[in-house]
Amino acid sequence: MNAPKAAVVILNYNGKHWLEQFLPGVIAGTPTDDAEIIVADNASTDDSVSFLQSHFPDIRVIQNSNNNGYAGGYNEALSHVKSEYYILLNSDVEVSPGWVSQVIRYMEQDELMAACQPKILSYHKRNKFEYAGAAGGFIDKYGYPFCRGRIFSEVEEDLGQYNDIKDVFWATGACLMIRSKDYWSVGGLDEEFFAHQEEIDLCWRLKSRGRRIICNPQSVVYHIG
C-alpha cells in the first residue's frame, strides 16, 4: 500500500477534552488512504499524551520540546513529518465525510495551488459560518482581514451563496491544507506571531510569489472556535 499523500496534524496544548470529543470523528472521517493522522503536543502539562497513548495507540504523537504557540509548535512538529500535503487542523473541529479527498483531488489539478481551506461552519450554529475563516479570507486596503461570510463581528447564514470554489487571499489556520514544499519554501509560519494572524502572513508570502490560495466549499468542517 502506498503511503497517503497528506498528513492531518492536530496541534494540542492541554486540550485532552477536545481530543476526547473530536479525535474519534477525525479518525472515522479520514480513511487511511486519504491521510495519516498525527497529534503534535506542545509540551502539555495535562495528561493529553498519556491519554493518547492509552486510548489511541495507533495515532502518531510528536512531542514538542516547549509551548511555542501555534506558529512555533507547527514549525517544530512539521519538521518531523514527511508528506506531500500538510493539513493543519484545530483540535476543536468536527470533520465531514470526504473532507480531505475533495480538496486534495482539486489541488492536484494545478501545481500553483499552494494552500486551500474548506467551508468553515459553526459547530454550535450549524447553519452559520464560523468566524475563523468562513468561506475564505481577504484583506482590505487598510489591512483589515475579512471573509466571505464574515465581516468584523457579523457572521452570515450559509445559504449556499459561497459554494463556488474561489481564489482567496488567505486560508484559515483552523483547517489549512498546504503543500509541504510551499510551506517550507517561504520558511513556514513566522514565529513572531505566536498565535493569531500567522496564517494570513503565510498566505501573503505565498501570494507574493505567485502561488494560489483556494477555498473549496465541497469540503465542510464545523469549528467551535
C-alpha positions in Angstrom: 0.0 0.0 0.0 1.3 3.5 -0.9 1.7 6.0 1.9 -1.1 8.7 1.9 -0.1 12.0 0.3 -1.5 14.0 3.2 -0.9 14.2 7.0 -3.5 15.7 9.3 -1.6 17.3 12.1 -3.5 18.4 15.2 -1.6 20.8 17.5 -2.6 20.2 21.1 -1.8 22.1 24.3 -3.6 21.0 27.4 -6.6 20.0 25.2 -7.4 16.5 26.3 -11.1 17.4 26.4 -11.0 18.4 22.8 -9.2 15.2 21.8 -11.7 13.1 23.6 -14.6 14.9 21.9 -13.3 15.3 18.3 -10.4 12.9 17.6 -12.7 9.9 17.2 -14.6 11.8 14.5 -11.5 12.8 12.7 -10.3 9.2 12.6 -13.7 8.0 11.4 -13.9 10.7 8.7 -10.4 10.3 7.4 -9.7 7.0 5.6 -6.1 5.8 6.0 -5.8 6.1 2.2 -6.5 9.8 2.4 -4.2 10.9 5.2 -2.2 9.9 8.2 -3.4 11.5 11.5 -0.8 12.9 13.8 -1.2 14.8 17.1 1.6 17.3 17.8 1.7 18.1 21.5 3.0 21.5 22.5 4.5 20.4 25.9 1.2 20.0 27.6 1.0 19.9 31.4 -2.2 17.9 31.5 -2.4 14.2 30.7 -3.0 14.6 27.0 -0.1 12.5 25.9 -0.8 9.6 28.3 -4.5 9.7 27.2 -3.5 9.4 23.6 -1.1 6.6 24.3 -3.7 4.7 26.2 -6.8 5.3 24.0 -5.3 5.9 20.5 -2.1 3.8 20.4 -2.1 3.8 16.6 -2.0 7.6 16.4 1.4 9.1 16.0 2.3 11.6 18.7 5.0 14.2 18.2 6.1 15.8 21.5 7.4 19.3 21.0 10.1 20.5 23.4 8.2 23.7 24.5 5.0 25.5 24.0 6.0 27.9 21.2 2.4 28.7 20.2 0.7 27.9 17.0 3.4 29.1 14.7 6.4 27.6 16.5 4.6 24.5 17.5 3.7 23.7 13.9 7.1 24.5 12.6 8.7 22.2 15.1 6.2 19.4 14.5 6.1 19.6 10.7 9.9 19.4 10.5 9.3 15.7 11.5 6.5 15.0 9.0 7.3 13.6 5.6 4.2 14.2 3.4 3.3 15.9 0.2 0.4 17.8 1.9 0.1 19.1 5.4 -3.4 19.6 6.9 -3.2 21.9 10.0 -6.3 21.1 11.9 -7.5 22.7 15.2 -8.4 20.3 17.9 -11.9 21.7 18.2 -13.1 20.8 14.7 -15.7 18.2 13.5 -15.0 17.0 10.0 -17.4 15.6 7.4 -17.0 12.6 5.1 -14.7 13.2 2.2 -13.3 16.4 3.7 -9.7 15.5 2.7 -10.1 13.8 -0.6 -12.3 16.5 -2.0 -9.6 19.1 -1.5 -6.6 17.1 -2.5 -8.2 16.0 -5.8 -8.8 19.6 -6.7 -5.4 20.8 -5.7 -3.8 18.1 -7.8 -5.1 19.8 -10.9 -2.8 22.8 -10.6 0.7 23.0 -9.1 0.2 26.7 -8.4 -2.4 25.9 -5.7 -0.3 26.2 -2.6 -3.0 26.1 0.1 -6.7 25.6 0.5 -9.3 25.7 3.2 -12.8 24.0 3.3 -16.0 25.8 4.2 -15.9 26.5 7.9 -19.3 26.4 9.6 -20.1 26.9 13.3 -20.3 23.8 15.4 -23.0 25.3 17.7 -25.0 27.2 15.0 -24.5 24.8 12.1 -26.5 26.9 9.6 -24.0 29.8 10.0 -20.4 30.4 9.0 -17.7 30.2 11.7 -15.8 33.4 12.4 -12.3 32.0 11.9 -12.3 31.5 8.1 -15.9 31.1 7.0 -15.6 30.7 3.2 -12.2 32.1 2.6 -10.3 35.2 3.7 -9.4 38.6 2.1 -7.7 41.7 3.4 -8.7 45.4 2.6 -6.5 48.3 1.8 -6.3 49.3 5.5 -5.0 45.8 6.5 -8.3 44.5 8.0 -8.9 40.8 7.3 -12.4 39.7 6.5 -14.0 36.6 5.0 -16.8 35.6 2.6 -19.5 35.0 5.2 -17.9 37.2 8.0 -17.1 40.9 8.2 -15.9 42.1 11.6 -18.4 40.6 14.1 -21.1 39.9 11.6 -21.5 36.3 10.6 -23.8 35.2 7.8 -26.1 32.3 7.5 -24.9 29.7 5.0 -27.5 29.7 2.2 -25.1 28.3 -0.4 -24.1 31.8 -1.5 -20.4 30.9 -1.3 -20.5 27.3 -2.6 -18.2 28.2 -5.6 -14.5 27.2 -5.5 -12.7 30.5 -5.4 -9.2 32.1 -5.2 -8.9 33.9 -1.9 -6.2 36.0 -0.2 -5.8 33.8 2.9 -7.0 30.4 4.2 -7.7 29.9 7.8 -5.3 28.2 10.2 -8.3 26.3 11.8 -8.1 23.9 8.8 -5.3 24.7 6.5 -4.3 22.3 3.7 -1.0 23.2 2.2 1.7 21.7 0.0 4.7 20.9 2.2 7.1 22.2 -0.4 5.3 25.5 -0.4 5.2 25.7 3.4 8.9 25.4 3.7 9.7 27.4 0.5 8.7 30.5 2.5 10.2 29.4 5.8 7.0 28.1 7.4 4.9 30.1 9.9 6.5 33.3 11.3 7.0 32.5 15.0 6.9 36.2 15.9 3.1 35.9 15.6 3.0 33.1 18.2 -0.8 32.7 17.7 -3.3 34.6 15.5 -2.8 36.2 12.1 0.1 33.9 11.3 -1.8 32.1 8.6 -2.6 35.5 6.9 1.1 36.3 6.9 2.0 32.8 5.5 -0.6 33.1 2.7 0.5 36.7 1.9 4.1 35.5 1.4 2.9 32.7 -0.8 0.7 35.0 -2.9 3.6 37.4 -3.4 5.4 34.5 -5.0 2.6 33.8 -7.5 1.1 30.9 -5.6 -2.7 30.4 -5.4 -4.8 30.2 -2.2 -8.2 28.5 -2.6 -11.4 28.0 -0.7 -13.1 24.7 -1.7 -16.6 24.5 -0.1 -17.1 21.0 -1.4 -15.3 20.1 1.8 -17.0 21.2 5.0 -15.9 21.2 8.7 -17.5 22.5 11.8 -15.4 24.6 14.2 -16.2 25.6 17.8 -13.7 28.5 17.6 
